[in-house]
Amino acid sequence: LRMWEFNQNDSKRDSGSKLVRLGMAKTLKVGQNYAGIVLSSEAQTVISREDLETVRVHGVGGVNCSWNQLDKVPSRKLGRARLHRILPYMVAANPVNYGRPFKMNTAEAMAASLYIVGLQQDAHDLMAQFSFGAEFLRLNRAALDAYAAAPDAAGVRAAEASMLAEK
């Protein structure tokens, strides 16, 4: 796991910072290129099982910042990365954004991406480090299982549409 750190959150409470402290993630410098999957709210392609080999070889990365200050993140200066992916519909379980769609923190987003590409045990191991981890997996179990079962990005989008139609 990799992330560009923007120090917008309290590092003692921030999930991305905790992943670094635990040795589960490493930080990238602004401008540093990255060959792995980059989670981005601006991406068009949804993450899917098709991304498994890239995640295994190069990892998955994201931006560790505050949702309230996302507009201050210089996304053009992050570094070159070809494989930008967006996460499908899920809800946050962290104490700041509990129940809010798409407002996951860094740890939740990383775990979701691992789960969807097929690394479910890694996702469980990551979420086990957080008090809200089991709740995140419980809240999103049906969605995560449907997305992980989809063969490709189109299948993930179809599963997402089906799920949203039921709401």
C-alpha positions as CSV (number, residue, x, y, z in Angstrom):
1,L,0.0,0.0,0.0
2,R,1.2,3.5,-0.9
3,M,-0.1,7.0,-0.3
4,W,0.7,10.6,-1.0
5,E,0.5,12.3,2.4
6,F,-0.8,15.8,2.6
7,N,-0.8,16.2,6.4
8,Q,-4.3,17.6,6.6
9,N,-5.4,15.4,9.4
10,D,-4.3,14.8,13.0
11,S,-1.6,12.1,12.5
12,K,-2.4,10.5,15.8
13,R,-6.0,9.8,14.7
14,D,-5.6,9.5,10.9
15,S,-6.1,6.0,9.4
16,G,-3.4,6.5,6.7
17,S,-0.8,7.6,9.2
18,K,-1.7,4.6,11.3
19,L,-1.1,2.3,8.4
20,V,2.4,3.8,7.9
21,R,3.2,3.5,11.7
22,L,2.2,-0.1,11.6
23,G,4.4,-0.7,8.5
24,M,1.4,-1.6,6.4
25,A,1.8,1.3,4.0
26,K,4.5,3.6,2.8
27,T,4.3,7.2,1.7
28,L,5.1,8.6,-1.7
29,K,6.6,12.0,-2.3
30,V,4.5,14.6,-4.2
31,G,5.7,14.2,-7.8
32,Q,6.9,10.6,-7.3
33,N,5.7,8.3,-10.1
34,Y,3.8,5.2,-9.2
35,A,3.2,2.0,-11.2
36,G,0.4,0.6,-9.1
37,I,-3.3,1.3,-9.0
38,V,-4.1,4.8,-7.8
39,L,-7.5,5.3,-6.2
40,S,-8.9,8.6,-7.4
41,S,-12.3,10.2,-7.1
42,E,-11.7,11.6,-10.5
43,A,-11.1,8.3,-12.3
44,Q,-13.5,6.9,-14.8
45,T,-12.7,3.2,-14.5
46,V,-13.8,1.3,-11.4
47,I,-11.5,-1.1,-9.6
48,S,-12.1,-4.7,-10.4
49,R,-10.6,-8.2,-10.4
50,E,-8.9,-7.3,-13.6
51,D,-6.5,-5.2,-11.4
52,L,-5.4,-8.1,-9.3
53,E,-2.0,-8.7,-10.9
54,T,-1.1,-5.0,-10.9
55,V,-2.0,-4.8,-7.2
56,R,0.1,-7.9,-6.5
57,V,3.1,-6.6,-8.3
58,H,3.0,-2.9,-7.7
59,G,0.4,-2.3,-5.0
60,V,-2.5,0.1,-4.6
61,G,-2.1,3.8,-3.7
62,G,-4.1,6.7,-2.8
63,V,-4.2,10.3,-1.4
64,N,-4.2,10.6,2.3
65,C,-6.0,13.9,2.9
66,S,-9.1,15.4,4.5
67,W,-12.4,15.2,2.5
68,N,-12.9,18.9,3.6
69,Q,-9.7,19.9,1.9
70,L,-9.7,17.7,-1.1
71,D,-9.8,20.8,-3.4
72,K,-6.3,21.8,-2.0
73,V,-4.7,18.6,-3.2
74,P,-2.6,19.3,-6.3
75,S,-3.6,16.1,-8.2
76,R,-1.7,17.1,-11.2
77,K,1.5,17.1,-9.1
78,L,1.1,13.7,-7.6
79,G,3.4,12.0,-10.1
80,R,2.6,10.0,-13.2
81,A,0.4,7.1,-12.8
82,R,-1.4,5.4,-15.6
83,L,-3.9,3.2,-13.7
84,H,-6.4,5.5,-11.9
85,R,-9.4,3.7,-10.5
86,I,-12.5,4.8,-8.6
87,L,-14.2,2.7,-5.9
88,P,-17.9,1.7,-6.4
89,Y,-20.6,2.6,-4.0
90,M,-19.9,1.8,-0.4
91,V,-20.6,3.5,2.9
92,A,-18.1,4.6,5.5
93,A,-17.9,3.1,9.0
94,N,-15.3,5.4,10.5
95,P,-16.4,7.7,13.3
96,V,-16.1,10.9,11.2
97,N,-18.3,9.9,8.2
98,Y,-20.3,6.9,9.5
99,G,-23.0,5.8,7.0
100,R,-22.0,8.3,4.4
101,P,-21.7,7.0,0.9
102,F,-18.3,7.3,-0.8
103,K,-16.8,9.1,2.3
104,M,-14.4,6.3,3.3
105,N,-11.1,7.1,5.0
106,T,-7.8,5.9,3.6
107,A,-7.8,2.6,5.5
108,E,-11.4,1.8,4.4
109,A,-10.6,2.7,0.8
110,M,-7.5,0.6,0.7
111,A,-9.2,-2.4,2.3
112,A,-12.1,-2.1,-0.1
113,S,-9.7,-2.1,-3.1
114,L,-7.9,-5.2,-1.8
115,Y,-11.2,-7.0,-1.2
116,I,-12.6,-6.2,-4.7
117,V,-9.5,-7.3,-6.6
118,G,-9.6,-10.7,-4.7
119,L,-7.3,-10.1,-1.7
120,Q,-10.0,-10.5,0.9
121,Q,-7.7,-11.8,3.7
122,D,-5.5,-8.8,3.2
123,A,-8.5,-6.5,3.5
124,H,-9.6,-8.3,6.7
125,D,-6.1,-8.0,8.1
126,L,-6.0,-4.3,7.4
127,M,-9.4,-3.6,8.9
128,A,-8.5,-5.6,12.0
129,Q,-6.2,-2.7,13.0
130,F,-9.1,-0.3,13.4
131,S,-12.0,-0.2,15.9
132,F,-14.4,0.4,13.0
133,G,-12.9,-2.2,10.7
134,A,-15.3,-5.0,11.4
135,E,-18.3,-2.6,11.1
136,F,-17.0,-1.4,7.7
137,L,-16.8,-5.0,6.4
138,R,-20.3,-5.8,7.9
139,L,-21.9,-2.7,6.4
140,N,-20.5,-3.3,3.0
141,R,-20.5,-7.2,2.9
142,A,-23.1,-7.6,0.2
143,A,-21.5,-4.9,-2.0
144,L,-18.0,-6.1,-1.5
145,D,-18.9,-9.7,-2.3
146,A,-20.8,-8.6,-5.4
147,Y,-18.0,-6.4,-6.6
148,A,-15.4,-9.1,-5.9
149,A,-17.5,-11.7,-7.9
150,A,-17.7,-9.5,-10.9
151,P,-15.2,-10.5,-13.7
152,D,-14.3,-7.0,-14.8
153,A,-15.0,-3.3,-14.4
154,A,-18.3,-3.5,-16.4
155,G,-19.4,-6.2,-14.0
156,V,-18.6,-4.1,-11.0
157,R,-20.6,-1.2,-12.5
158,A,-23.5,-3.6,-13.1
159,A,-23.4,-4.9,-9.6
160,E,-23.2,-1.3,-8.3
161,A,-26.3,-0.3,-10.4
162,S,-28.2,-3.3,-9.2
163,M,-27.4,-2.4,-5.6
164,L,-28.3,1.2,-6.0
165,A,-31.6,0.3,-7.6
166,E,-32.6,-1.7,-4.5
167,K,-32.0,1.3,-2.2
